[in-house]
Amino acid sequence: MTIPTLRLNNGAPIPALGFGTFHDERFPGKCHDAVLWALQSGYRHLDCAWYYKNEEEVGSGLREFLSSNPSVKRSDIFITTKVWPHLCGSPEDVEWSLNYSLEKLGVDYVDSFLMHWPFAAERTDDHEVKIGDDGKYIINKEVTANLEPIWRRFEVLNKAGKAKAIGVSNFTISNLEALLKYADVPPAINQVEIHPVWPNTKLINYCFSKNILPVAYSPLGSQSQVPTTSKTVIQNSELISIAEKKGVSIGQILIAWGIKRGYVVLPMSSNEGRIKTNGTLVDLTEEEFESMNKVSEGKETRFVDLKNTFGWDVFGDE
């Protein structure tokens, strides 16, 4: 099965399978290798961020691949980067963040540039996160209450061609409603946590209704554990059974489930074999799909909630 191509609201194509580049900082070089393996395996979509602290490695892996594969051009690779909240305190910091990422990645533009979280925080003089006495982020409540000037700079960068599309991440329905009231260029993407234990159906349907493409991070659900079962998603007996009967990996059916629901999925791995397997797409039967839809019944669980790190409850209004 070839990787499907979806369309953003600006008409741009985006591969439905992307490669998440978040990797452990303690192992330098791992991200370079993983990106190279992903591109060699057929991935044409890389998801990056300032916060991941590895965009230089992503860029070196990309350059190595392109130099040895002259038939593939930069324009064939969809690249996303994201700005962390401490660089959303001013329009100038947003632009600094994008320029920083472009330099580290070694590219002239990104295909999408996202606001990583729907709030602004304070930064240090050297553009790092400023931490308060309580060990949490220092929230810039004034900017958070009115992100319009921040979004305006996103629109400027989009018009300048540095970001072919602009969007958001971790935005709730109320966050999106507020943004859409003033956005001249509406967000093309909302990147959020989605997997069978956190299907996020209401938010997904809202995004589709507003022509915003959902993009799923943690589609394999391996960020944390499901409190009700003490098992990760990839240890779920129902999902394992479906994968075993099909003769494929559980990662493959999790990816297939997301793609069948109509959005982009971003699996990540540092294991060469798993990267290749995840990139080998499979189809689900309607029966398999419906069985996977039922996995979350009575136990929907979000894994990625950084309110204790941020000192700000992003998802409190859901």
Backbone as CSV, one residue per row, in Angstrom:
resi,resn,N_x,N_y,N_z,CA_x,CA_y,CA_z,C_x,C_y,C_z
1,MET,0.850,-1.199,0.000,0.000,0.000,0.000,0.880,1.241,0.000
2,THR,0.648,2.122,-0.961,1.420,3.363,-1.005,0.895,4.340,0.042
3,ILE,1.744,5.280,0.423,1.349,6.271,1.428,0.346,7.238,0.802
4,PRO,-0.867,7.345,1.352,-1.852,8.276,0.793,-1.391,9.723,0.937
5,THR,-1.872,10.561,0.045,-1.619,11.999,0.112,-2.920,12.704,0.460
6,LEU,-2.887,13.530,1.490,-4.035,14.342,1.875,-3.791,15.771,1.408
7,ARG,-4.802,16.630,1.563,-4.677,18.025,1.138,-4.951,18.962,2.305
8,LEU,-4.106,19.978,2.420,-4.339,21.029,3.403,-5.328,22.036,2.837
9,ASN,-5.814,22.942,3.687,-6.802,23.917,3.218,-6.224,24.962,2.273
10,ASN,-4.902,24.967,2.102,-4.286,25.845,1.096,-4.017,25.095,-0.207
11,GLY,-4.480,23.854,-0.270,-4.306,23.048,-1.475,-3.036,22.233,-1.519
12,ALA,-2.142,22.447,-0.560,-0.853,21.748,-0.570,-1.025,20.278,-0.200
13,PRO,-0.274,19.393,-0.862,-0.325,17.971,-0.511,0.492,17.686,0.744
14,ILE,0.046,16.721,1.523,0.773,16.304,2.723,0.672,14.783,2.848
15,PRO,1.798,14.088,2.974,1.743,12.628,3.135,1.020,12.249,4.429
16,ALA,0.156,11.245,4.353,-0.622,10.827,5.518,0.228,10.113,6.566
17,LEU,1.422,9.686,6.181,2.365,9.093,7.129,3.564,10.011,7.265
18,GLY,3.835,10.430,8.492,5.015,11.243,8.760,5.899,10.548,9.777
19,PHE,7.103,11.079,9.943,8.043,10.512,10.907,8.293,11.517,12.018
20,GLY,7.945,11.146,13.249,8.185,12.008,14.394,9.642,11.970,14.805
21,THR,10.256,13.143,14.961,11.704,13.199,15.199,12.082,13.446,16.656
22,PHE,11.114,13.402,17.572,11.445,13.566,18.986,12.287,12.376,19.436
23,HIS,13.500,12.650,19.955,14.389,11.583,20.411,15.094,12.002,21.692
24,ASP,15.586,11.037,22.409,16.274,11.255,23.680,17.576,12.020,23.445
25,GLU,17.693,13.181,24.099,18.888,14.022,23.935,20.166,13.336,24.422
26,ARG,20.025,12.304,25.237,21.212,11.647,25.808,21.956,10.793,24.787
27,PHE,21.360,10.626,23.613,21.976,9.757,22.610,22.188,10.512,21.302
28,PRO,23.198,11.390,21.264,23.448,12.172,20.050,23.751,11.275,18.859
29,GLY,23.258,11.682,17.705,23.459,10.911,16.487,22.312,9.982,16.165
30,LYS,21.522,9.628,17.181,20.400,8.717,16.967,19.367,9.311,16.015
31,CYS,19.113,10.603,16.167,18.088,11.226,15.336,18.528,11.272,13.876
32,HIS,19.800,11.601,13.646,20.339,11.593,12.273,20.089,10.245,11.623
33,ASP,20.457,9.180,12.321,20.306,7.835,11.771,18.839,7.501,11.528
34,ALA,17.988,7.853,12.498,16.566,7.524,12.377,15.931,8.237,11.190
35,VAL,16.282,9.510,11.008,15.756,10.270,9.866,16.220,9.646,8.557
36,LEU,17.484,9.278,8.502,18.022,8.646,7.295,17.295,7.331,7.005
37,TRP,17.108,6.511,8.028,16.393,5.236,7.839,14.957,5.479,7.380
38,ALA,14.311,6.484,7.981,12.920,6.770,7.609,12.820,7.171,6.141
39,LEU,13.691,8.068,5.715,13.660,8.517,4.321,13.995,7.366,3.376
40,GLN,14.936,6.532,3.770,15.287,5.369,2.941,14.130,4.375,2.863
41,SER,13.276,4.387,3.888,12.134,3.466,3.928,10.909,4.017,3.215
42,GLY,11.011,5.239,2.701,9.903,5.788,1.927,9.114,6.898,2.579
43,TYR,9.418,7.224,3.831,8.749,8.366,4.465,9.138,9.635,3.713
44,ARG,8.169,10.520,3.527,8.440,11.806,2.877,7.840,12.959,3.681
45,HIS,7.827,12.780,4.985,7.221,13.766,5.879,7.952,13.680,7.214
46,LEU,8.582,14.784,7.623,9.346,14.844,8.866,8.717,15.863,9.800
47,ASP,8.453,15.461,11.025,7.852,16.354,12.014,8.901,16.751,13.046
48,CYS,9.193,18.043,13.126,10.277,18.575,13.962,9.730,19.652,14.902
49,ALA,10.588,20.154,15.777,10.206,21.238,16.683,11.444,21.814,17.352
50,TRP,11.344,23.092,17.733,12.411,23.717,18.521,12.676,22.885,19.770
51,TYR,11.625,22.441,20.409,11.732,21.755,21.700,12.519,20.453,21.624
52,TYR,12.554,19.833,20.459,13.215,18.531,20.350,14.739,18.645,20.391
53,LYS,15.255,19.845,20.157,16.695,20.111,20.289,17.558,19.225,19.381
54,ASN,17.027,18.865,18.233,17.788,17.973,17.356,17.618,18.314,15.877
55,GLU,17.184,19.525,15.587,16.909,19.864,14.189,18.179,19.859,13.336
56,GLU,19.320,20.072,13.975,20.575,19.982,13.231,20.809,18.543,12.750
57,GLU,20.492,17.578,13.602,20.618,16.173,13.208,19.600,15.804,12.133
58,VAL,18.390,16.330,12.258,17.383,16.088,11.217,17.905,16.600,9.880
59,GLY,18.452,17.820,9.906,18.974,18.416,8.680,20.120,17.628,8.083
60,SER,21.009,17.110,8.934,22.144,16.347,8.402,21.681,15.019,7.818
61,GLY,20.698,14.387,8.450,20.140,13.158,7.903,19.442,13.401,6.580
62,LEU,18.721,14.509,6.502,18.040,14.887,5.261,19.041,15.132,4.141
63,ARG,20.101,15.886,4.444,21.104,16.191,3.416,21.815,14.923,2.937
64,GLU,22.131,14.038,3.870,22.794,12.792,3.474,21.895,11.982,2.537
65,PHE,20.620,11.928,2.868,19.690,11.178,2.017,19.563,11.811,0.638
66,LEU,19.372,13.133,0.600,19.178,13.806,-0.688,20.423,13.710,-1.562
67,SER,21.602,13.786,-0.940,22.838,13.730,-1.729,23.045,12.361,-2.367
68,SER,22.526,11.321,-1.731,22.691,9.969,-2.278,21.465,9.489,-3.055
69,ASN,20.440,10.334,-3.119,19.222,10.001,-3.867,18.815,11.199,-4.721
70,PRO,19.555,11.467,-5.798,19.323,12.678,-6.596,17.940,12.762,-7.230
71,SER,17.234,11.642,-7.311,15.887,11.680,-7.889,14.870,12.273,-6.920
72,VAL,15.244,12.384,-5.633,14.360,12.972,-4.623,14.826,14.392,-4.336
73,LYS,13.912,15.333,-4.397,14.230,16.745,-4.167,13.728,17.189,-2.793
74,ARG,14.266,18.310,-2.336,13.769,18.892,-1.080,12.259,19.072,-1.143
75,SER,11.745,19.487,-2.285,10.310,19.750,-2.430,9.462,18.487,-2.308
76,ASP,10.100,17.328,-2.362,9.375,16.065,-2.208,9.176,15.689,-0.741
77,ILE,9.854,16.412,0.151,9.805,16.108,1.583,8.989,17.178,2.295
78,PHE,7.945,16.773,3.001,7.129,17.705,3.780,7.762,17.834,5.160
79,ILE,8.153,19.055,5.526,8.828,19.290,6.806,8.008,20.253,7.657
80,THR,7.760,19.844,8.880,7.059,20.676,9.860,8.023,21.052,10.974
81,THR,7.919,22.290,11.467,8.553,22.620,12.735,7.554,23.387,13.581
82,LYS,7.883,23.532,14.871,6.935,24.118,15.809,7.660,25.080,16.756
83,VAL,6.925,26.082,17.219,7.490,27.071,18.138,6.971,26.786,19.548
84,TRP,7.875,26.723,20.513,7.537,26.413,21.901,6.961,27.659,22.580
85,PRO,6.151,27.507,23.648,5.443,28.648,24.246,6.321,29.822,24.671
86,HIS,7.554,29.552,25.124,8.398,30.655,25.595,8.860,31.548,24.444
87,LEU,8.665,31.087,23.208,8.991,31.904,22.041,7.727,32.425,21.365
88,CYS,6.625,32.367,22.101,5.362,32.956,21.631,5.009,34.209,22.427
89,GLY,5.982,34.741,23.154,5.726,35.929,23.956,5.687,37.206,23.154
90,SER,6.262,37.175,21.949,6.245,38.346,21.070,6.328,37.877,19.629
91,PRO,5.822,38.685,18.693,5.945,38.326,17.274,7.398,38.139,16.850
92,GLU,8.292,38.955,17.414,9.708,38.864,17.052,10.299,37.512,17.460
93,ASP,9.876,37.013,18.621,10.382,35.715,19.075,9.862,34.573,18.204
94,VAL,8.635,34.703,17.730,8.095,33.693,16.810,8.961,33.620,15.557
95,GLU,9.296,34.782,15.015,10.125,34.813,13.808,11.530,34.289,14.104
96,TRP,12.062,34.640,15.280,13.378,34.121,15.672,13.350,32.593,15.692
97,SER,12.290,32.028,16.250,12.179,30.574,16.353,12.176,29.914,14.980
98,LEU,11.407,30.462,14.052,11.374,29.874,12.716,12.733,29.992,12.037
99,ASN,13.354,31.163,12.137,14.676,31.340,11.519,15.705,30.386,12.125
100,TYR,15.624,30.198,13.432,16.522,29.256,14.119,16.337,27.843,13.562
101,SER,15.082,27.435,13.428,14.800,26.091,12.913,15.251,25.943,11.470
102,LEU,15.013,26.960,10.654,15.449,26.897,9.255,16.965,26.733,9.170
103,GLU,17.675,27.478,10.008,19.141,27.392,10.009,19.606,26.005,10.443
104,LYS,19.023,25.490,11.515,19.430,24.174,12.020,19.094,23.068,11.022
105,LEU,17.924,23.174,10.399,17.504,22.162,9.429,18.256,22.283,8.108
106,GLY,18.787,23.480,7.841,19.499,23.708,6.592,18.578,23.826,5.397
107,VAL,17.395,24.415,5.618,16.425,24.586,4.534,15.996,26.052,4.461
108,ASP,15.416,26.429,3.324,14.976,27.810,3.122,13.548,28.043,3.595
109,TYR,12.795,26.969,3.724,11.395,27.082,4.141,10.972,25.776,4.804
110,VAL,9.896,25.845,5.566,9.244,24.622,6.044,7.874,24.543,5.391
111,ASP,7.366,23.346,5.311,6.066,23.153,4.684,4.928,23.489,5.632
112,SER,5.176,23.362,6.927,4.204,23.855,7.906,4.932,24.289,9.172
113,PHE,4.398,25.343,9.778,4.965,25.944,10.987,3.830,26.048,11.990
114,LEU,3.989,25.390,13.135,2.897,25.272,14.095,3.200,25.951,15.424
115,MET,2.158,26.499,16.054,2.227,26.956,17.434,2.059,25.708,18.306
116,HIS,3.096,25.343,19.044,3.146,24.030,19.690,2.095,23.869,20.791
117,TRP,1.820,24.946,21.527,0.811,24.933,22.594,0.074,26.268,22.585
118,PRO,-1.180,26.308,23.045,-1.982,27.535,22.963,-1.766,28.508,24.119
119,PHE,-0.507,28.786,24.429,-0.223,29.784,25.456,1.191,30.311,25.266
120,ALA,1.492,31.397,25.957,2.820,32.013,25.891,3.455,31.988,27.274
121,ALA,4.781,31.845,27.294,5.531,31.829,28.550,6.732,32.759,28.429
122,GLU,7.401,32.986,29.541,8.567,33.866,29.553,9.818,33.093,29.122
123,ARG,10.788,33.835,28.582,12.048,33.216,28.166,13.231,33.905,28.829
124,THR,14.375,33.258,28.753,15.620,33.851,29.225,16.239,34.668,28.093
125,ASP,17.323,35.368,28.400,17.985,36.184,27.377,18.572,35.340,26.253
126,ASP,18.860,34.074,26.536,19.425,33.210,25.495,18.368,32.284,24.874
127,HIS,17.123,32.729,24.934,16.005,32.062,24.250,15.688,30.666,24.791
128,GLU,15.955,30.451,26.074,15.527,29.212,26.718,14.294,29.503,27.579
129,VAL,13.660,28.451,28.061,12.479,28.611,28.906,12.890,29.186,30.260
130,LYS,12.176,30.219,30.714,12.431,30.772,32.052,11.563,30.014,33.059
131,ILE,12.203,29.475,34.072,11.505,28.681,35.079,11.337,29.501,36.353
132,GLY,10.140,29.456,36.932,9.852,30.203,38.145,10.358,29.508,39.395
133,ASP,10.176,30.170,40.529,10.634,29.617,41.804,9.938,28.299,42.145
134,ASP,8.759,28.099,41.573,8.014,26.866,41.837,8.422,25.724,40.912
135,GLY,9.422,25.991,40.047,9.887,24.958,39.136,9.058,24.812,37.878
136,LYS,8.094,25.714,37.697,7.219,25.638,36.528,7.466,26.824,35.601
137,TYR,6.869,26.771,34.420,6.990,27.866,33.470,6.369,29.133,34.058
138,ILE,6.885,30.266,33.636,6.283,31.547,34.008,5.362,31.943,32.857
139,ILE,4.072,31.817,33.068,3.097,32.040,32.001,2.943,33.531,31.734
140,ASN,2.969,33.907,30.461,2.667,35.278,30.057,1.162,35.342,29.823
141,LYS,0.435,35.691,30.870,-1.026,35.620,30.814,-1.623,36.661,29.878
142,GLU,-0.961,37.802,29.760,-1.482,38.855,28.880,-1.468,38.397,27.422
143,VAL,-0.349,37.845,26.994,-0.262,37.362,25.608,-1.150,36.138,25.418
144,THR,-1.172,35.255,26.404,-1.999,34.049,26.303,-3.466,34.402,26.113
145,ALA,-3.907,35.473,26.765,-5.309,35.892,26.656,-5.637,36.474,25.291
146,ASN,-4.610,36.887,24.551,-4.831,37.448,23.210,-3.662,37.061,22.314
147,LEU,-3.804,35.930,21.643,-2.737,35.428,20.777,-2.793,36.018,19.373
148,GLU,-3.696,36.961,19.145,-3.839,37.513,17.793,-2.537,38.099,17.244
149,PRO,-1.797,38.938,17.998,-0.538,39.470,17.447,0.473,38.367,17.107
150,ILE,0.434,37.291,17.858,1.335,36.164,17.587,0.931,35.487,16.278
151,TRP,-0.364,35.254,16.113,-0.837,34.621,14.880,-0.587,35.510,13.668
152,ARG,-0.660,36.809,13.859,-0.391,37.730,12.744,1.032,37.515,12.206
153,ARG,1.989,37.251,13.098,3.348,37.016,12.623,3.427,35.670,11.886
154,PHE,2.679,34.695,12.343,2.589,33.448,11.574,2.116,33.745,10.155
155,GLU,1.122,34.591,10.029,0.576,34.930,8.711,1.606,35.663,7.859
156,VAL,2.382,36.536,8.485,3.444,37.251,7.765,4.485,36.262,7.238
157,LEU,4.878,35.327,8.074,5.881,34.331,7.675,5.345,33.414,6.583
158,ASN,4.056,33.152,6.636,3.405,32.369,5.583,3.420,33.133,4.263
159,LYS,3.076,34.393,4.316,3.054,35.218,3.101,4.455,35.379,2.520
160,ALA,5.461,35.402,3.393,6.849,35.552,2.942,7.406,34.271,2.331
161,GLY,6.693,33.165,2.480,7.137,31.900,1.896,8.059,31.080,2.778
162,LYS,8.328,31.575,3.989,9.186,30.800,4.896,8.440,29.614,5.500
163,ALA,7.123,29.741,5.581,6.264,28.658,6.063,5.130,28.520,5.059
164,LYS,5.146,27.429,4.297,4.161,27.265,3.222,2.746,27.119,3.767
165,ALA,2.640,26.592,4.971,1.358,26.491,5.662,1.605,26.796,7.132
166,ILE,0.575,27.259,7.824,0.688,27.551,9.249,-0.433,26.828,9.987
167,GLY,-0.153,26.510,11.231,-1.150,25.770,11.989,-0.838,25.770,13.467
168,VAL,-1.469,24.859,14.173,-1.373,24.829,15.627,-1.215,23.387,16.106
169,SER,-0.977,23.256,17.392,-0.858,21.939,18.012,-1.422,22.025,19.422
170,ASN,-2.085,20.979,19.854,-2.662,20.912,21.201,-3.735,21.966,21.446
171,PHE,-4.402,22.415,20.391,-5.498,23.373,20.530,-6.805,22.623,20.768
172,THR,-7.561,23.076,21.749,-8.894,22.542,22.006,-9.894,23.221,21.075
173,ILE,-11.136,22.773,21.110,-12.170,23.403,20.285,-12.308,24.876,20.644
174,SER,-12.313,25.206,21.926,-12.455,26.615,22.317,-11.245,27.434,21.875
175,ASN,-10.057,26.856,21.919,-8.865,27.546,21.400,-9.027,27.846,19.918
176,LEU,-9.510,26.860,19.167,-9.686,27.035,17.721,-10.775,28.051,17.420
177,GLU,-11.856,28.017,18.182,-12.938,28.983,17.971,-12.426,30.406,18.142
178,ALA,-11.609,30.621,19.166,-11.047,31.954,19.400,-10.131,32.362,18.257
179,LEU,-9.283,31.449,17.799,-8.344,31.745,16.717,-9.066,32.052,15.413
180,LEU,-10.091,31.294,15.110,-10.796,31.467,13.835,-11.547,32.794,13.751
181,LYS,-11.813,33.406,14.890,-12.512,34.697,14.880,-11.653,35.810,14.290
182,TYR,-10.328,35.694,14.430,-9.474,36.781,13.931,-8.495,36.352,12.844
183,ALA,-8.370,35.081,12.593,-7.372,34.613,11.626,-7.743,35.013,10.204
184,ASP,-6.844,35.744,9.538,-7.009,35.989,8.103,-6.617,34.739,7.326
185,VAL,-5.578,34.064,7.815,-5.183,32.763,7.270,-5.525,31.726,8.339
186,PRO,-6.551,30.929,8.131,-6.925,29.951,9.157,-5.872,28.855,9.275
187,PRO,-5.773,28.231,10.434,-4.789,27.158,10.590,-5.089,26.001,9.643
188,ALA,-4.038,25.468,9.042,-4.199,24.333,8.126,-4.178,23.014,8.877
189,ILE,-3.575,23.023,10.065,-3.310,21.791,10.819,-3.593,22.024,12.297
190,ASN,-4.089,20.990,12.967,-4.073,20.949,14.430,-3.478,19.602,14.823
191,GLN,-2.246,19.640,15.323,-1.551,18.405,15.696,-1.843,18.089,17.159
192,VAL,-2.449,16.936,17.386,-2.896,16.573,18.730,-2.667,15.084,18.986
193,GLU,-2.794,14.704,20.238,-2.672,13.293,20.607,-3.899,12.514,20.130
194,ILE,-3.670,11.450,19.381,-4.764,10.573,18.939,-4.246,9.138,18.862
195,HIS,-4.971,8.231,19.482,-4.709,6.793,19.383,-5.973,6.088,19.863
196,PRO,-6.084,4.782,19.755,-7.344,4.121,20.094,-7.828,4.299,21.529
197,VAL,-6.935,4.595,22.465,-7.379,4.839,23.834,-7.721,6.318,24.055
198,TRP,-7.282,7.188,23.163,-7.665,8.607,23.187,-8.039,9.010,21.754
199,PRO,-9.218,8.578,21.281,-9.586,8.799,19.880,-9.872,10.250,19.528
200,ASN,-10.160,11.073,20.545,-10.304,12.518,20.328,-11.339,12.841,19.247
201,THR,-12.402,12.060,19.192,-13.355,12.120,18.081,-14.045,13.474,17.954
202,LYS,-14.465,14.050,19.058,-15.171,15.332,19.002,-14.286,16.420,18.403
203,LEU,-13.034,16.480,18.839,-12.103,17.482,18.317,-11.801,17.222,16.846
204,ILE,-11.601,15.959,16.491,-11.326,15.617,15.094,-12.478,16.059,14.197
205,ASN,-13.695,15.758,14.612,-14.854,16.136,13.795,-14.975,17.645,13.665
206,TYR,-14.667,18.365,14.752,-14.695,19.829,14.674,-13.657,20.321,13.672
207,CYS,-12.451,19.780,13.743,-11.395,20.196,12.810,-11.818,19.951,11.368
208,PHE,-12.345,18.769,11.088,-12.795,18.478,9.726,-13.874,19.465,9.283
209,SER,-14.764,19.841,10.205,-15.856,20.760,9.851,-15.342,22.152,9.514
210,LYS,-14.157,22.491,10.010,-13.560,23.808,9.759,-12.430,23.734,8.731
211,ASN,-12.307,22.592,8.058,-11.272,22.396,7.035,-9.863,22.528,7.620
212,ILE,-9.711,22.053,8.844,-8.411,21.978,9.516,-8.037,20.499,9.581
213,LEU,-6.870,20.145,9.093,-6.491,18.732,9.058,-5.919,18.289,10.407
214,PRO,-6.516,17.290,11.039,-5.897,16.743,12.250,-4.619,15.980,11.895
215,VAL,-3.625,16.113,12.751,-2.385,15.347,12.627,-2.157,14.681,13.983
216,ALA,-1.964,13.376,13.976,-1.887,12.610,15.223,-0.456,12.405,15.686
217,TYR,-0.129,12.980,16.863,1.117,12.560,17.496,0.795,11.441,18.494
218,SER,1.796,10.681,18.853,1.624,9.489,19.701,0.564,8.538,19.145
219,PRO,0.557,8.282,17.829,-0.485,7.404,17.280,-0.347,5.955,17.732
220,LEU,0.835,5.603,18.257,1.025,4.255,18.778,0.713,4.190,20.269
221,GLY,0.371,5.350,20.846,-0.091,5.386,22.223,0.922,4.952,23.251
222,SER,2.198,5.121,22.958,3.226,4.566,23.842,3.861,5.595,24.765
223,GLN,3.252,6.752,24.896,3.841,7.801,25.732,3.733,7.478,27.219
224,SER,2.704,6.753,27.587,2.463,6.543,29.008,1.685,5.250,29.176
225,GLN,1.068,5.081,30.307,0.290,3.875,30.557,-1.179,4.211,30.735
226,VAL,-2.013,3.242,30.434,-3.448,3.391,30.650,-3.729,3.047,32.109
227,PRO,-4.137,4.015,32.922,-4.286,3.767,34.360,-5.236,2.622,34.694
228,THR,-6.278,2.445,33.882,-7.272,1.422,34.207,-6.768,0.010,33.961
229,THR,-5.722,-0.143,33.162,-5.233,-1.486,32.846,-3.767,-1.680,33.210
230,SER,-3.077,-0.583,33.502,-1.628,-0.607,33.748,-0.865,-1.162,32.559
231,LYS,-1.445,-1.044,31.376,-0.780,-1.511,30.164,-0.753,-0.390,29.135
232,THR,0.309,-0.362,28.359,0.363,0.601,27.273,-0.567,0.154,26.160
233,VAL,-0.839,1.061,25.231,-1.730,0.740,24.121,-1.203,-0.452,23.336
234,ILE,0.112,-0.502,23.138,0.664,-1.599,22.338,0.650,-2.931,23.090
235,GLN,0.203,-2.908,24.353,0.026,-4.156,25.103,-1.444,-4.535,25.230
236,ASN,-2.318,-3.757,24.594,-3.754,-4.006,24.679,-4.091,-5.344,24.009
237,SER,-4.748,-6.223,24.744,-4.989,-7.581,24.244,-5.863,-7.596,22.995
238,GLU,-6.849,-6.690,22.932,-7.716,-6.643,21.751,-6.929,-6.222,20.509
239,LEU,-6.063,-5.244,20.673,-5.263,-4.771,19.543,-4.239,-5.823,19.125
240,ILE,-3.634,-6.476,20.106,-2.666,-7.534,19.798,-3.339,-8.645,19.001
241,SER,-4.559,-8.993,19.400,-5.293,-10.057,18.714,-5.556,-9.704,17.257
242,ILE,-5.960,-8.458,17.003,-6.216,-8.018,15.626,-4.939,-8.103,14.802
243,ALA,-3.832,-7.614,15.374,-2.556,-7.617,14.649,-2.090,-9.044,14.365
244,GLU,-2.206,-9.923,15.360,-1.747,-11.305,15.182,-2.559,-12.034,14.118
245,LYS,-3.874,-11.837,14.135,-4.726,-12.481,13.131,-4.394,-11.984,11.726
246,LYS,-3.965,-10.734,11.661,-3.652,-10.128,10.368,-2.222,-10.444,9.926
247,GLY,-1.408,-10.898,10.864,-0.025,-11.215,10.543,0.857,-9.994,10.368
248,VAL,0.520,-8.921,11.089,1.304,-7.683,11.011,1.612,-7.208,12.429
249,SER,2.405,-6.136,12.541,2.735,-5.604,13.864,1.589,-4.760,14.398
250,ILE,1.564,-4.592,15.712,0.533,-3.743,16.304,0.713,-2.294,15.859
251,GLY,1.971,-1.880,15.660,2.214,-0.532,15.150,1.555,-0.314,13.800
252,GLN,1.596,-1.326,12.952,1.002,-1.198,11.620,-0.510,-1.023,11.678
253,ILE,-1.181,-1.739,12.589,-2.638,-1.564,12.640,-3.016,-0.237,13.298
254,LEU,-2.187,0.249,14.228,-2.452,1.555,14.834,-2.307,2.665,13.796
255,ILE,-1.301,2.555,12.950,-1.104,3.525,11.872,-2.255,3.429,10.869
256,ALA,-2.636,2.204,10.518,-3.725,2.001,9.561,-5.036,2.575,10.081
257,TRP,-5.277,2.430,11.378,-6.501,2.954,11.993,-6.573,4.474,11.849
258,GLY,-5.465,5.150,12.137,-5.453,6.604,12.016,-5.647,7.063,10.586
259,ILE,-4.965,6.419,9.656,-5.083,6.813,8.250,-6.501,6.552,7.739
260,LYS,-7.110,5.453,8.169,-8.483,5.147,7.746,-9.471,6.178,8.291
261,ARG,-9.137,6.811,9.412,-10.000,7.860,9.972,-9.829,9.197,9.240
262,GLY,-8.821,9.280,8.370,-8.742,10.425,7.482,-7.739,11.500,7.831
263,TYR,-6.822,11.218,8.739,-5.855,12.239,9.128,-4.424,11.716,9.000
264,VAL,-3.463,12.582,9.321,-2.037,12.251,9.257,-1.614,11.592,10.566
265,VAL,-0.738,10.607,10.485,-0.188,9.974,11.688,1.330,10.127,11.704
266,LEU,1.881,10.298,12.910,3.313,10.570,13.074,3.959,9.576,14.033
267,PRO,4.142,8.333,13.633,4.864,7.409,14.507,6.322,7.818,14.637
268,MET,6.931,7.454,15.747,8.363,7.714,15.899,9.043,6.474,16.458
269,SER,10.293,6.302,16.082,11.089,5.176,16.568,12.548,5.465,16.272
270,SER,13.437,4.862,17.048,14.868,4.951,16.754,15.411,3.592,16.329
271,ASN,14.502,2.639,16.132,14.872,1.284,15.736,14.686,1.127,14.231
272,GLU,15.755,0.787,13.522,15.694,0.739,12.060,14.623,-0.229,11.557
273,GLY,14.564,-1.404,12.144,13.583,-2.389,11.705,12.162,-1.926,11.927
274,ARG,11.922,-1.299,13.089,10.572,-0.829,13.399,10.180,0.336,12.500
275,ILE,11.139,1.211,12.189,10.864,2.322,11.277,10.403,1.779,9.926
276,LYS,11.098,0.762,9.433,10.727,0.164,8.143,9.364,-0.507,8.213
277,THR,9.127,-1.247,9.293,7.836,-1.934,9.440,6.687,-0.933,9.523
278,ASN,6.869,0.122,10.320,5.827,1.145,10.439,5.539,1.806,9.099
279,GLY,6.561,1.876,8.250,6.396,2.500,6.939,5.770,1.592,5.902
280,THR,5.553,0.331,6.268,4.880,-0.616,5.375,3.403,-0.629,5.744
281,LEU,2.602,0.092,4.977,1.204,0.307,5.348,0.334,-0.890,5.000
282,VAL,-0.689,-1.090,5.822,-1.659,-2.163,5.595,-3.069,-1.576,5.634
283,ASP,-4.013,-2.307,5.068,-5.427,-1.918,5.111,-6.127,-2.659,6.240
284,LEU,-7.139,-2.019,6.813,-7.989,-2.676,7.798,-9.323,-3.031,7.158
285,THR,-9.869,-4.181,7.515,-11.241,-4.484,7.119,-12.174,-3.625,7.973
286,GLU,-13.429,-3.513,7.548,-14.392,-2.743,8.340,-14.562,-3.364,9.723
287,GLU,-14.530,-4.684,9.794,-14.676,-5.369,11.081,-13.505,-5.043,12.006
288,GLU,-12.294,-5.062,11.466,-11.108,-4.725,12.258,-11.167,-3.273,12.718
289,PHE,-11.565,-2.408,11.817,-11.657,-0.977,12.128,-12.656,-0.734,13.255
290,GLU,-13.828,-1.366,13.162,-14.849,-1.177,14.191,-14.395,-1.747,15.529
291,SER,-13.687,-2.851,15.491,-13.164,-3.426,16.738,-12.184,-2.469,17.406
292,MET,-11.352,-1.821,16.605,-10.394,-0.864,17.155,-11.097,0.374,17.687
293,ASN,-12.192,0.759,17.045,-12.956,1.917,17.518,-13.522,1.690,18.915
294,LYS,-13.753,0.438,19.275,-14.391,0.120,20.557,-13.399,-0.010,21.711
295,VAL,-12.113,0.009,21.400,-11.091,-0.211,22.431,-11.176,0.816,23.556
296,SER,-11.526,2.055,23.219,-11.499,3.132,24.218,-12.762,3.208,25.060
297,GLU,-13.784,2.427,24.735,-15.067,2.559,25.423,-14.913,2.381,26.936
298,GLY,-15.284,3.428,27.660,-15.229,3.390,29.110,-13.863,3.633,29.713
299,LYS,-12.858,3.864,28.871,-11.509,4.057,29.426,-10.674,5.005,28.575
300,GLU,-11.304,6.031,28.024,-10.543,7.009,27.244,-9.510,7.678,28.145
301,THR,-8.267,7.733,27.672,-7.170,8.230,28.500,-6.191,9.051,27.680
302,ARG,-6.033,10.310,28.080,-4.998,11.160,27.486,-3.677,10.873,28.190
303,PHE,-2.610,10.722,27.416,-1.304,10.458,27.996,-0.454,11.720,28.119
304,VAL,-0.569,12.618,27.158,0.317,13.785,27.099,-0.401,15.003,27.673
305,ASP,-0.156,15.280,28.934,-0.729,16.446,29.600,0.362,17.024,30.496
306,LEU,0.917,18.146,30.078,2.081,18.713,30.760,1.719,19.814,31.753
307,LYS,0.505,19.780,32.294,0.087,20.875,33.180,0.983,20.999,34.410
308,ASN,1.534,19.898,34.886,2.415,19.977,36.053,3.787,20.537,35.701
309,THR,4.180,20.387,34.443,5.425,20.992,33.962,5.220,22.468,33.682
310,PHE,4.119,22.763,32.989,3.849,24.145,32.591,3.358,25.011,33.746
311,GLY,2.591,24.402,34.660,1.870,25.224,35.621,0.691,25.903,34.958
312,TRP,0.173,25.274,33.915,-0.937,25.825,33.127,-1.732,24.657,32.567
313,ASP,-3.033,24.665,32.820,-3.873,23.546,32.395,-4.437,23.821,31.008
314,VAL,-3.743,23.338,30.001,-4.139,23.575,28.611,-5.497,22.968,28.308
315,PHE,-5.769,21.798,28.864,-6.968,21.054,28.480,-8.104,21.188,29.490
316,GLY,-8.013,22.172,30.359,-8.999,22.313,31.422,-10.406,22.594,30.960
317,ASP,-10.563,23.123,29.738,-11.910,23.483,29.265,-12.572,22.362,28.472
318,GLU,-11.921,21.235,28.359,-12.495,20.139,27.570,-13.510,19.351,28.397
